[in-house]
Every structure is written in structure tokens, then in C-alpha cells.
Amino acid sequence: MAEVGGALTAKDAMNMLATMIGQLDMRSDSYDLDVAALLKIGATLWDLCNGSDGVNEPARLPMRFRQ
């Protein structure tokens, strides 16, 4: 980790995920799976950063992110 600069802040990690999703090749056979995997990582970061005090209730998320 020291060689690559250590850990990111949560905000920087989310920005990095967004950048990675934006750079994926939409024509790739694995595009949908790749996006889904990165979104799950983002959701995990979101949960870890916001704790379990109810802020992660589905009703608080935009419709496009609800399951």
C-alpha cells in the first residue's frame, strides 16, 4: 500500500469507483457484471461510512438505487 499511496478517503474512493465505471467499455460482454460489481463495492463503502443508524434505509435512496 505504501507504494500506491495508502488508503483513500471515502469520498475519494467513491469518486474512483465512478471514474472506473465511466471508463468501462459498454460493448464488453462483461460490462453489466462489471458495473454491478463496482456498484456493490460502492454500496458497501456507503454503508461503512454511514453506519447503521438508519441513514441507509431504502426509502432514503433515490429510486434508481433501490432493490
SEDOLO-604213 format. One record per residue (C-alpha): residue in one letter; x, y negated, z. Coordinates in Angstrom, 1 decimal. Layout:
<atoms>
{aa->a; X->X; Y->Y; Z->Z}
...
</atoms>
This chain:
<atoms>
{aa->m; X->0.0; Y->0.0; Z->0.0}
{aa->a; X->2.9; Y->-2.4; Z->0.7}
{aa->e; X->3.9; Y->-2.2; Z->-3.0}
{aa->v; X->0.5; Y->-3.4; Z->-4.2}
{aa->g; X->-0.1; Y->-6.0; Z->-1.5}
{aa->g; X->-2.2; Y->-4.2; Z->1.1}
{aa->a; X->-5.9; Y->-4.3; Z->1.7}
{aa->l; X->-8.3; Y->-6.7; Z->0.2}
{aa->t; X->-10.9; Y->-8.8; Z->1.9}
{aa->a; X->-14.5; Y->-7.5; Z->1.5}
{aa->k; X->-15.2; Y->-10.4; Z->-0.9}
{aa->d; X->-12.2; Y->-9.7; Z->-3.0}
{aa->a; X->-13.0; Y->-6.0; Z->-3.1}
{aa->m; X->-16.5; Y->-6.8; Z->-4.4}
{aa->n; X->-15.1; Y->-9.1; Z->-7.0}
{aa->m; X->-12.6; Y->-6.5; Z->-8.1}
{aa->l; X->-15.4; Y->-3.9; Z->-8.5}
{aa->a; X->-17.4; Y->-6.4; Z->-10.5}
{aa->t; X->-14.4; Y->-7.0; Z->-12.7}
{aa->m; X->-13.8; Y->-3.3; Z->-13.1}
{aa->i; X->-17.5; Y->-2.8; Z->-14.1}
{aa->g; X->-17.2; Y->-5.7; Z->-16.6}
{aa->q; X->-14.1; Y->-4.1; Z->-18.2}
{aa->l; X->-15.7; Y->-0.7; Z->-18.8}
{aa->d; X->-16.3; Y->0.4; Z->-22.3}
{aa->m; X->-20.1; Y->0.6; Z->-22.8}
{aa->r; X->-19.5; Y->3.0; Z->-25.7}
{aa->s; X->-17.8; Y->5.5; Z->-23.5}
{aa->d; X->-19.6; Y->8.8; Z->-22.7}
{aa->s; X->-18.8; Y->8.3; Z->-19.1}
{aa->y; X->-20.0; Y->4.7; Z->-18.9}
{aa->d; X->-23.2; Y->5.3; Z->-16.9}
{aa->l; X->-21.4; Y->7.6; Z->-14.4}
{aa->d; X->-18.5; Y->5.2; Z->-14.0}
{aa->v; X->-20.9; Y->2.3; Z->-13.3}
{aa->a; X->-22.9; Y->4.4; Z->-10.9}
{aa->a; X->-19.7; Y->5.4; Z->-9.0}
{aa->l; X->-18.4; Y->1.8; Z->-8.8}
{aa->l; X->-21.9; Y->0.6; Z->-7.6}
{aa->k; X->-21.9; Y->3.2; Z->-4.9}
{aa->i; X->-18.5; Y->2.1; Z->-3.7}
{aa->g; X->-19.8; Y->-1.5; Z->-3.7}
{aa->a; X->-22.8; Y->-0.4; Z->-1.7}
{aa->t; X->-20.6; Y->1.3; Z->0.8}
{aa->l; X->-18.5; Y->-1.9; Z->1.2}
{aa->w; X->-21.6; Y->-3.9; Z->1.6}
{aa->d; X->-22.8; Y->-1.5; Z->4.4}
{aa->l; X->-19.5; Y->-1.5; Z->6.2}
{aa->c; X->-19.3; Y->-5.3; Z->6.1}
{aa->n; X->-22.8; Y->-6.0; Z->7.2}
{aa->g; X->-23.2; Y->-3.4; Z->10.0}
{aa->s; X->-26.3; Y->-1.5; Z->11.0}
{aa->d; X->-28.3; Y->-4.4; Z->12.5}
{aa->g; X->-31.0; Y->-4.3; Z->9.9}
{aa->v; X->-29.4; Y->-6.5; Z->7.3}
{aa->n; X->-29.2; Y->-3.6; Z->4.9}
{aa->e; X->-32.9; Y->-2.9; Z->4.9}
{aa->p; X->-34.1; Y->-2.2; Z->1.3}
{aa->a; X->-36.6; Y->-5.0; Z->1.4}
{aa->r; X->-33.8; Y->-7.5; Z->1.7}
{aa->l; X->-32.1; Y->-6.3; Z->-1.5}
{aa->p; X->-33.1; Y->-7.6; Z->-5.0}
{aa->m; X->-35.5; Y->-5.1; Z->-6.7}
{aa->r; X->-32.8; Y->-4.0; Z->-9.2}
{aa->f; X->-30.7; Y->-2.6; Z->-6.4}
{aa->r; X->-33.4; Y->-0.7; Z->-4.5}
{aa->q; X->-33.8; Y->3.0; Z->-5.0}
</atoms>
